[in-house]
Amino acid sequence: MPDTPSASSPLTHFDAQGQAHMVDVSAKASTHRVAVAEGHITMEPATLALIQSGNAKKGDVLGIARIAGIQGAKRTSDLIPLCHPIALTRVAVEFEMDEGSSSVLCRATAECTGQTGVEMEALTACSVALLTIYDMCKAVDREMTVSGLRLMEKRGGKSGPFEAER
């Protein structure tokens, strides 16, 4: 029988005795699940120009960050202790550069057909992609700031759809 939150706590990762555990999803139906997360990294205008030019010393910053984000999504259950390993069917990582704010927006989408959602996979993909941008550009700009990481939407599963306020 799947674990449900106790009357005293709405948190599903704790049992009736308050002990952390992996949620039992065995009785949940497999459905198509999608989650979208986003965050951004703000930097000096010269750093953004370097990324745009494709001439960063370490190579194609956004191309490598995209691959890193996809890899991060695939490794989420290795990083987040109580996450289920999920057979992802799709992970997409997209970037939008904004010269006005001297920032890069990252949007990550994760999909699967399964018994539990992919919110953590989308959030992890976005986090790892943004941290990769930082890592690749830190030699020229240590003041970069990663912020605004959040779940933007999710579909599928028992709890139904969610869309963040913009």
mmCIF file of the C-alpha atoms, coordinates in Angstrom:
data_MODEL
# 
_entry.id   MODEL 
# 
loop_
_atom_site.group_PDB 
_atom_site.id 
_atom_site.type_symbol 
_atom_site.label_atom_id 
_atom_site.label_alt_id 
_atom_site.label_comp_id 
_atom_site.label_asym_id 
_atom_site.label_entity_id 
_atom_site.label_seq_id 
_atom_site.pdbx_PDB_ins_code 
_atom_site.Cartn_x 
_atom_site.Cartn_y 
_atom_site.Cartn_z 
_atom_site.occupancy 
_atom_site.B_iso_or_equiv 
_atom_site.pdbx_formal_charge 
_atom_site.auth_seq_id 
_atom_site.auth_comp_id 
_atom_site.auth_asym_id 
_atom_site.auth_atom_id 
_atom_site.pdbx_PDB_model_num 
ATOM 1   C CA . MET A 1 1   ? 0.000  0.000  0.000   1.00 0.00 ? 1   MET A CA 1 
ATOM 2   C CA . PRO A 1 2   ? 1.462  3.406  -0.928  1.00 0.00 ? 2   PRO A CA 1 
ATOM 3   C CA . ASP A 1 3   ? 2.648  5.610  1.883   1.00 0.00 ? 3   ASP A CA 1 
ATOM 4   C CA . THR A 1 4   ? 0.539  8.655  2.511   1.00 0.00 ? 4   THR A CA 1 
ATOM 5   C CA . PRO A 1 5   ? 1.296  11.686 4.629   1.00 0.00 ? 5   PRO A CA 1 
ATOM 6   C CA . SER A 1 6   ? 0.391  11.202 8.273   1.00 0.00 ? 6   SER A CA 1 
ATOM 7   C CA . ALA A 1 7   ? -2.279 13.365 9.838   1.00 0.00 ? 7   ALA A CA 1 
ATOM 8   C CA . SER A 1 8   ? 0.423  15.305 11.668  1.00 0.00 ? 8   SER A CA 1 
ATOM 9   C CA . SER A 1 9   ? 2.590  15.987 8.593   1.00 0.00 ? 9   SER A CA 1 
ATOM 10  C CA . PRO A 1 10  ? 1.784  16.520 4.901   1.00 0.00 ? 10  PRO A CA 1 
ATOM 11  C CA . LEU A 1 11  ? 5.352  15.511 3.959   1.00 0.00 ? 11  LEU A CA 1 
ATOM 12  C CA . THR A 1 12  ? 5.409  12.190 2.118   1.00 0.00 ? 12  THR A CA 1 
ATOM 13  C CA . HIS A 1 13  ? 9.070  11.369 2.776   1.00 0.00 ? 13  HIS A CA 1 
ATOM 14  C CA . PHE A 1 14  ? 8.399  10.728 6.476   1.00 0.00 ? 14  PHE A CA 1 
ATOM 15  C CA . ASP A 1 15  ? 6.571  7.709  7.859   1.00 0.00 ? 15  ASP A CA 1 
ATOM 16  C CA . ALA A 1 16  ? 4.103  7.718  10.774  1.00 0.00 ? 16  ALA A CA 1 
ATOM 17  C CA . GLN A 1 17  ? 7.021  7.587  13.229  1.00 0.00 ? 17  GLN A CA 1 
ATOM 18  C CA . GLY A 1 18  ? 8.701  10.596 11.606  1.00 0.00 ? 18  GLY A CA 1 
ATOM 19  C CA . GLN A 1 19  ? 11.479 8.558  9.988   1.00 0.00 ? 19  GLN A CA 1 
ATOM 20  C CA . ALA A 1 20  ? 12.696 9.471  6.516   1.00 0.00 ? 20  ALA A CA 1 
ATOM 21  C CA . HIS A 1 21  ? 11.895 6.869  3.858   1.00 0.00 ? 21  HIS A CA 1 
ATOM 22  C CA . MET A 1 22  ? 11.515 6.444  0.128   1.00 0.00 ? 22  MET A CA 1 
ATOM 23  C CA . VAL A 1 23  ? 7.849  6.771  -0.816  1.00 0.00 ? 23  VAL A CA 1 
ATOM 24  C CA . ASP A 1 24  ? 6.210  3.552  -2.056  1.00 0.00 ? 24  ASP A CA 1 
ATOM 25  C CA . VAL A 1 25  ? 4.792  4.293  -5.508  1.00 0.00 ? 25  VAL A CA 1 
ATOM 26  C CA . SER A 1 26  ? 3.979  0.685  -6.428  1.00 0.00 ? 26  SER A CA 1 
ATOM 27  C CA . ALA A 1 27  ? 0.200  1.205  -6.423  1.00 0.00 ? 27  ALA A CA 1 
ATOM 28  C CA . LYS A 1 28  ? 0.322  4.396  -8.482  1.00 0.00 ? 28  LYS A CA 1 
ATOM 29  C CA . ALA A 1 29  ? -0.671 4.282  -12.124 1.00 0.00 ? 29  ALA A CA 1 
ATOM 30  C CA . SER A 1 30  ? 1.961  4.919  -14.774 1.00 0.00 ? 30  SER A CA 1 
ATOM 31  C CA . THR A 1 31  ? 1.125  8.137  -16.569 1.00 0.00 ? 31  THR A CA 1 
ATOM 32  C CA . HIS A 1 32  ? 2.929  10.502 -18.903 1.00 0.00 ? 32  HIS A CA 1 
ATOM 33  C CA . ARG A 1 33  ? 4.649  13.066 -16.697 1.00 0.00 ? 33  ARG A CA 1 
ATOM 34  C CA . VAL A 1 34  ? 6.298  16.342 -17.644 1.00 0.00 ? 34  VAL A CA 1 
ATOM 35  C CA . ALA A 1 35  ? 8.040  18.968 -15.540 1.00 0.00 ? 35  ALA A CA 1 
ATOM 36  C CA . VAL A 1 36  ? 9.609  22.270 -16.553 1.00 0.00 ? 36  VAL A CA 1 
ATOM 37  C CA . ALA A 1 37  ? 12.058 24.176 -14.355 1.00 0.00 ? 37  ALA A CA 1 
ATOM 38  C CA . GLU A 1 38  ? 13.916 27.396 -14.900 1.00 0.00 ? 38  GLU A CA 1 
ATOM 39  C CA . GLY A 1 39  ? 16.600 29.556 -13.369 1.00 0.00 ? 39  GLY A CA 1 
ATOM 40  C CA . HIS A 1 40  ? 19.084 32.122 -14.512 1.00 0.00 ? 40  HIS A CA 1 
ATOM 41  C CA . ILE A 1 41  ? 22.664 33.226 -14.139 1.00 0.00 ? 41  ILE A CA 1 
ATOM 42  C CA . THR A 1 42  ? 23.576 36.898 -14.123 1.00 0.00 ? 42  THR A CA 1 
ATOM 43  C CA . MET A 1 43  ? 27.042 38.022 -15.157 1.00 0.00 ? 43  MET A CA 1 
ATOM 44  C CA . GLU A 1 44  ? 29.144 40.905 -16.386 1.00 0.00 ? 44  GLU A CA 1 
ATOM 45  C CA . PRO A 1 45  ? 28.202 42.079 -19.900 1.00 0.00 ? 45  PRO A CA 1 
ATOM 46  C CA . ALA A 1 46  ? 31.671 41.079 -21.164 1.00 0.00 ? 46  ALA A CA 1 
ATOM 47  C CA . THR A 1 47  ? 31.102 37.524 -19.910 1.00 0.00 ? 47  THR A CA 1 
ATOM 48  C CA . LEU A 1 48  ? 27.781 37.294 -21.732 1.00 0.00 ? 48  LEU A CA 1 
ATOM 49  C CA . ALA A 1 49  ? 29.469 38.624 -24.881 1.00 0.00 ? 49  ALA A CA 1 
ATOM 50  C CA . LEU A 1 50  ? 32.138 35.943 -24.554 1.00 0.00 ? 50  LEU A CA 1 
ATOM 51  C CA . ILE A 1 51  ? 29.447 33.241 -24.316 1.00 0.00 ? 51  ILE A CA 1 
ATOM 52  C CA . GLN A 1 52  ? 27.595 34.708 -27.301 1.00 0.00 ? 52  GLN A CA 1 
ATOM 53  C CA . SER A 1 53  ? 30.743 34.842 -29.420 1.00 0.00 ? 53  SER A CA 1 
ATOM 54  C CA . GLY A 1 54  ? 31.515 31.165 -28.846 1.00 0.00 ? 54  GLY A CA 1 
ATOM 55  C CA . ASN A 1 55  ? 35.135 32.084 -28.097 1.00 0.00 ? 55  ASN A CA 1 
ATOM 56  C CA . ALA A 1 56  ? 35.306 31.113 -24.423 1.00 0.00 ? 56  ALA A CA 1 
ATOM 57  C CA . LYS A 1 57  ? 38.616 29.460 -23.571 1.00 0.00 ? 57  LYS A CA 1 
ATOM 58  C CA . LYS A 1 58  ? 36.899 26.203 -22.527 1.00 0.00 ? 58  LYS A CA 1 
ATOM 59  C CA . GLY A 1 59  ? 34.731 25.957 -25.662 1.00 0.00 ? 59  GLY A CA 1 
ATOM 60  C CA . ASP A 1 60  ? 31.018 26.165 -26.465 1.00 0.00 ? 60  ASP A CA 1 
ATOM 61  C CA . VAL A 1 61  ? 29.671 27.166 -23.053 1.00 0.00 ? 61  VAL A CA 1 
ATOM 62  C CA . LEU A 1 62  ? 25.976 26.652 -23.742 1.00 0.00 ? 62  LEU A CA 1 
ATOM 63  C CA . GLY A 1 63  ? 26.498 23.438 -25.707 1.00 0.00 ? 63  GLY A CA 1 
ATOM 64  C CA . ILE A 1 64  ? 28.467 21.908 -22.868 1.00 0.00 ? 64  ILE A CA 1 
ATOM 65  C CA . ALA A 1 65  ? 26.022 23.252 -20.265 1.00 0.00 ? 65  ALA A CA 1 
ATOM 66  C CA . ARG A 1 66  ? 23.150 21.632 -22.193 1.00 0.00 ? 66  ARG A CA 1 
ATOM 67  C CA . ILE A 1 67  ? 24.863 18.228 -22.103 1.00 0.00 ? 67  ILE A CA 1 
ATOM 68  C CA . ALA A 1 68  ? 25.707 18.698 -18.410 1.00 0.00 ? 68  ALA A CA 1 
ATOM 69  C CA . GLY A 1 69  ? 22.061 19.493 -17.632 1.00 0.00 ? 69  GLY A CA 1 
ATOM 70  C CA . ILE A 1 70  ? 20.870 16.367 -19.424 1.00 0.00 ? 70  ILE A CA 1 
ATOM 71  C CA . GLN A 1 71  ? 23.450 14.279 -17.548 1.00 0.00 ? 71  GLN A CA 1 
ATOM 72  C CA . GLY A 1 72  ? 22.356 15.901 -14.275 1.00 0.00 ? 72  GLY A CA 1 
ATOM 73  C CA . ALA A 1 73  ? 18.728 14.934 -14.883 1.00 0.00 ? 73  ALA A CA 1 
ATOM 74  C CA . LYS A 1 74  ? 19.795 11.341 -15.515 1.00 0.00 ? 74  LYS A CA 1 
ATOM 75  C CA . ARG A 1 75  ? 21.732 11.265 -12.217 1.00 0.00 ? 75  ARG A CA 1 
ATOM 76  C CA . THR A 1 76  ? 19.125 12.918 -9.979  1.00 0.00 ? 76  THR A CA 1 
ATOM 77  C CA . SER A 1 77  ? 18.445 9.827  -7.876  1.00 0.00 ? 77  SER A CA 1 
ATOM 78  C CA . ASP A 1 78  ? 22.204 9.587  -7.174  1.00 0.00 ? 78  ASP A CA 1 
ATOM 79  C CA . LEU A 1 79  ? 22.224 13.158 -5.853  1.00 0.00 ? 79  LEU A CA 1 
ATOM 80  C CA . ILE A 1 80  ? 18.892 13.515 -4.020  1.00 0.00 ? 80  ILE A CA 1 
ATOM 81  C CA . PRO A 1 81  ? 18.726 10.740 -1.390  1.00 0.00 ? 81  PRO A CA 1 
ATOM 82  C CA . LEU A 1 82  ? 15.021 9.810  -1.496  1.00 0.00 ? 82  LEU A CA 1 
ATOM 83  C CA . CYS A 1 83  ? 14.378 10.265 -5.234  1.00 0.00 ? 83  CYS A CA 1 
ATOM 84  C CA . HIS A 1 84  ? 13.340 7.248  -7.252  1.00 0.00 ? 84  HIS A CA 1 
ATOM 85  C CA . PRO A 1 85  ? 15.483 6.303  -10.249 1.00 0.00 ? 85  PRO A CA 1 
ATOM 86  C CA . ILE A 1 86  ? 13.351 7.241  -13.242 1.00 0.00 ? 86  ILE A CA 1 
ATOM 87  C CA . ALA A 1 87  ? 13.492 6.003  -16.829 1.00 0.00 ? 87  ALA A CA 1 
ATOM 88  C CA . LEU A 1 88  ? 13.445 9.399  -18.509 1.00 0.00 ? 88  LEU A CA 1 
ATOM 89  C CA . THR A 1 89  ? 12.013 9.489  -22.007 1.00 0.00 ? 89  THR A CA 1 
ATOM 90  C CA . ARG A 1 90  ? 13.120 13.053 -22.775 1.00 0.00 ? 90  ARG A CA 1 
ATOM 91  C CA . VAL A 1 91  ? 15.236 15.812 -21.293 1.00 0.00 ? 91  VAL A CA 1 
ATOM 92  C CA . ALA A 1 92  ? 15.589 19.164 -23.056 1.00 0.00 ? 92  ALA A CA 1 
ATOM 93  C CA . VAL A 1 93  ? 17.690 22.097 -21.874 1.00 0.00 ? 93  VAL A CA 1 
ATOM 94  C CA . GLU A 1 94  ? 17.235 25.476 -23.566 1.00 0.00 ? 94  GLU A CA 1 
ATOM 95  C CA . PHE A 1 95  ? 18.890 28.845 -23.035 1.00 0.00 ? 95  PHE A CA 1 
ATOM 96  C CA . GLU A 1 96  ? 17.842 32.434 -23.671 1.00 0.00 ? 96  GLU A CA 1 
ATOM 97  C CA . MET A 1 97  ? 20.409 35.203 -23.454 1.00 0.00 ? 97  MET A CA 1 
ATOM 98  C CA . ASP A 1 98  ? 19.237 38.619 -22.257 1.00 0.00 ? 98  ASP A CA 1 
ATOM 99  C CA . GLU A 1 99  ? 21.664 41.448 -22.933 1.00 0.00 ? 99  GLU A CA 1 
ATOM 100 C CA . GLY A 1 100 ? 19.522 43.909 -20.974 1.00 0.00 ? 100 GLY A CA 1 
ATOM 101 C CA . SER A 1 101 ? 19.981 42.041 -17.701 1.00 0.00 ? 101 SER A CA 1 
ATOM 102 C CA . SER A 1 102 ? 23.284 40.445 -18.746 1.00 0.00 ? 102 SER A CA 1 
ATOM 103 C CA . SER A 1 103 ? 21.927 37.012 -17.930 1.00 0.00 ? 103 SER A CA 1 
ATOM 104 C CA . VAL A 1 104 ? 21.196 33.596 -19.330 1.00 0.00 ? 104 VAL A CA 1 
ATOM 105 C CA . LEU A 1 105 ? 17.845 31.966 -18.625 1.00 0.00 ? 105 LEU A CA 1 
ATOM 106 C CA . CYS A 1 106 ? 17.892 28.168 -18.525 1.00 0.00 ? 106 CYS A CA 1 
ATOM 107 C CA . ARG A 1 107 ? 14.709 26.164 -19.033 1.00 0.00 ? 107 ARG A CA 1 
ATOM 108 C CA . ALA A 1 108 ? 14.828 22.398 -18.526 1.00 0.00 ? 108 ALA A CA 1 
ATOM 109 C CA . THR A 1 109 ? 12.075 19.944 -19.406 1.00 0.00 ? 109 THR A CA 1 
ATOM 110 C CA . ALA A 1 110 ? 12.015 16.349 -18.186 1.00 0.00 ? 110 ALA A CA 1 
ATOM 111 C CA . GLU A 1 111 ? 9.530  13.676 -19.274 1.00 0.00 ? 111 GLU A CA 1 
ATOM 112 C CA . CYS A 1 112 ? 8.762  10.061 -18.470 1.00 0.00 ? 112 CYS A CA 1 
ATOM 113 C CA . THR A 1 113 ? 5.960  7.563  -18.375 1.00 0.00 ? 113 THR A CA 1 
ATOM 114 C CA . GLY A 1 114 ? 5.989  6.286  -14.849 1.00 0.00 ? 114 GLY A CA 1 
ATOM 115 C CA . GLN A 1 115 ? 4.628  6.157  -11.335 1.00 0.00 ? 115 GLN A CA 1 
ATOM 116 C CA . THR A 1 116 ? 6.290  9.276  -9.965  1.00 0.00 ? 116 THR A CA 1 
ATOM 117 C CA . GLY A 1 117 ? 6.964  12.765 -11.225 1.00 0.00 ? 117 GLY A CA 1 
ATOM 118 C CA . VAL A 1 118 ? 10.012 14.332 -12.824 1.00 0.00 ? 118 VAL A CA 1 
ATOM 119 C CA . GLU A 1 119 ? 10.085 17.667 -11.007 1.00 0.00 ? 119 GLU A CA 1 
ATOM 120 C CA . MET A 1 120 ? 13.404 16.908 -9.332  1.00 0.00 ? 120 MET A CA 1 
ATOM 121 C CA . GLU A 1 121 ? 14.930 15.829 -12.638 1.00 0.00 ? 121 GLU A CA 1 
ATOM 122 C CA . ALA A 1 122 ? 13.941 19.108 -14.312 1.00 0.00 ? 122 ALA A CA 1 
ATOM 123 C CA . LEU A 1 123 ? 15.228 21.145 -11.348 1.00 0.00 ? 123 LEU A CA 1 
ATOM 124 C CA . THR A 1 124 ? 18.485 19.191 -11.263 1.00 0.00 ? 124 THR A CA 1 
ATOM 125 C CA . ALA A 1 125 ? 18.994 19.607 -15.021 1.00 0.00 ? 125 ALA A CA 1 
ATOM 126 C CA . CYS A 1 126 ? 18.539 23.352 -14.698 1.00 0.00 ? 126 CYS A CA 1 
ATOM 127 C CA . SER A 1 127 ? 20.847 23.596 -11.671 1.00 0.00 ? 127 SER A CA 1 
ATOM 128 C CA . VAL A 1 128 ? 23.641 21.584 -13.256 1.00 0.00 ? 128 VAL A CA 1 
ATOM 129 C CA . ALA A 1 129 ? 23.414 23.503 -16.529 1.00 0.00 ? 129 ALA A CA 1 
ATOM 130 C CA . LEU A 1 130 ? 23.666 26.852 -14.721 1.00 0.00 ? 130 LEU A CA 1 
ATOM 131 C CA . LEU A 1 131 ? 26.539 25.648 -12.541 1.00 0.00 ? 131 LEU A CA 1 
ATOM 132 C CA . THR A 1 132 ? 28.335 24.471 -15.661 1.00 0.00 ? 132 THR A CA 1 
ATOM 133 C CA . ILE A 1 133 ? 28.063 27.962 -17.150 1.00 0.00 ? 133 ILE A CA 1 
ATOM 134 C CA . TYR A 1 134 ? 29.548 29.297 -13.919 1.00 0.00 ? 134 TYR A CA 1 
ATOM 135 C CA . ASP A 1 135 ? 32.357 26.743 -13.991 1.00 0.00 ? 135 ASP A CA 1 
ATOM 136 C CA . MET A 1 136 ? 33.242 27.449 -17.604 1.00 0.00 ? 136 MET A CA 1 
ATOM 137 C CA . CYS A 1 137 ? 33.292 31.233 -17.124 1.00 0.00 ? 137 CYS A CA 1 
ATOM 138 C CA . LYS A 1 138 ? 34.606 31.642 -13.570 1.00 0.00 ? 138 LYS A CA 1 
ATOM 139 C CA . ALA A 1 139 ? 38.124 32.473 -14.797 1.00 0.00 ? 139 ALA A CA 1 
ATOM 140 C CA . VAL A 1 140 ? 36.792 35.750 -16.209 1.00 0.00 ? 140 VAL A CA 1 
ATOM 141 C CA . ASP A 1 141 ? 33.874 36.474 -13.848 1.00 0.00 ? 141 ASP A CA 1 
ATOM 142 C CA . ARG A 1 142 ? 33.649 35.185 -10.276 1.00 0.00 ? 142 ARG A CA 1 
ATOM 143 C CA . GLU A 1 143 ? 30.754 37.554 -9.505  1.00 0.00 ? 143 GLU A CA 1 
ATOM 144 C CA . MET A 1 144 ? 28.213 35.532 -11.493 1.00 0.00 ? 144 MET A CA 1 
ATOM 145 C CA . THR A 1 145 ? 25.009 34.806 -9.586  1.00 0.00 ? 145 THR A CA 1 
ATOM 146 C CA . VAL A 1 146 ? 22.745 31.795 -10.049 1.00 0.00 ? 146 VAL A CA 1 
ATOM 147 C CA . SER A 1 147 ? 19.193 32.502 -8.910  1.00 0.00 ? 147 SER A CA 1 
ATOM 148 C CA . GLY A 1 148 ? 15.507 32.024 -9.502  1.00 0.00 ? 148 GLY A CA 1 
ATOM 149 C CA . LEU A 1 149 ? 15.570 28.232 -9.693  1.00 0.00 ? 149 LEU A CA 1 
ATOM 150 C CA . ARG A 1 150 ? 11.975 27.028 -9.576  1.00 0.00 ? 150 ARG A CA 1 
ATOM 151 C CA . LEU A 1 151 ? 9.433  24.614 -10.931 1.00 0.00 ? 151 LEU A CA 1 
ATOM 152 C CA . MET A 1 152 ? 7.421  26.322 -13.655 1.00 0.00 ? 152 MET A CA 1 
ATOM 153 C CA . GLU A 1 153 ? 4.980  23.561 -14.500 1.00 0.00 ? 153 GLU A CA 1 
ATOM 154 C CA . LYS A 1 154 ? 4.220  19.906 -14.107 1.00 0.00 ? 154 LYS A CA 1 
ATOM 155 C CA . ARG A 1 155 ? 1.707  17.602 -15.750 1.00 0.00 ? 155 ARG A CA 1 
ATOM 156 C CA . GLY A 1 156 ? 0.614  14.041 -15.069 1.00 0.00 ? 156 GLY A CA 1 
ATOM 157 C CA . GLY A 1 157 ? 0.057  12.094 -11.924 1.00 0.00 ? 157 GLY A CA 1 
ATOM 158 C CA . LYS A 1 158 ? -2.550 12.049 -9.213  1.00 0.00 ? 158 LYS A CA 1 
ATOM 159 C CA . SER A 1 159 ? -2.034 15.628 -8.007  1.00 0.00 ? 159 SER A CA 1 
ATOM 160 C CA . GLY A 1 160 ? -2.827 17.028 -11.465 1.00 0.00 ? 160 GLY A CA 1 
ATOM 161 C CA . PRO A 1 161 ? -1.285 19.926 -13.327 1.00 0.00 ? 161 PRO A CA 1 
ATOM 162 C CA . PHE A 1 162 ? 0.651  22.796 -11.747 1.00 0.00 ? 162 PHE A CA 1 
ATOM 163 C CA . GLU A 1 163 ? 1.682  26.081 -13.327 1.00 0.00 ? 163 GLU A CA 1 
ATOM 164 C CA . ALA A 1 164 ? 3.736  28.677 -11.467 1.00 0.00 ? 164 ALA A CA 1 
ATOM 165 C CA . GLU A 1 165 ? 2.706  32.280 -11.396 1.00 0.00 ? 165 GLU A CA 1 
ATOM 166 C CA . ARG A 1 166 ? 4.880  34.286 -13.761 1.00 0.00 ? 166 ARG A CA 1 
# 
